[in-house]
Amino acid sequence: MKLLKFLIGLLLLPACVAVTLVFRDMIFGLLLGELLFFIGAVSYLFLLAVFQQPIRTYIFGHELTHVLWIWLFGGRVKKFRVTAAGGRVKADRSNFLIFLAPYFFPVYTALAVIIYLVVTLITDHPAVPGAFAFAVGFTWTFHLTFTIFTLLQRQPDVTVNGVVFSLPLIYLGNVMVLSLLLIFVSGNGIYQAFFARFWESSVWVYGHIWTESPRWGEELTGWFRALIFPDRS
């Protein structure tokens, strides 16, 4: 299983390239146009620089995400514990998505989306979109900073699934989630176009690697030959 996950992790790398290209071409412009998203992101970074890191808040959200994904897969939570030193969830079911969900699923951003949708549904007027964009920027930056911070540590959630498998999946998940959030915040509605472009970009990247791999193999073989048997003439 470890070898299989290692190979899958390598196969995910071109998909990471593809989603990055799509983000650059389709989503980056939306990001630049959402001023209140930026203000929310900078506001969190300012609070992070001035005050102590909200470790307990992150740990609670981290463990809560495990719980939500356990329920999503039909599991039952047996134990839920959160302290300032860490947290623990015990359940009757686990898989790699349950392990890695806190690193690509921003639970507090999801809560902001739910609140926005509920307020929009129960009132005559939609919730203030500017406040929502601010909340998404604030909470997603909270998620991003703590994801980077925790990944720099030796996380059992990551090591148990293998670094080569986990990191591409986390990167792919984060870029996809951020892209969908920005499409939602902007009201652009280009979800179908986004996924279509991602598919096209993935086909192109994987196809390019397939067609170019023989040439790369020859160049690599030639480099090794020159390294092992240098020309002494």
Summary of the structure (lengths in Angstrom):
residues: 233
radius of gyration: 21.3
end to end distance: 48.9
largest distance: 85.2
contacts: 664
relative contact order: 0.16
helix: 77%
strand: 6%
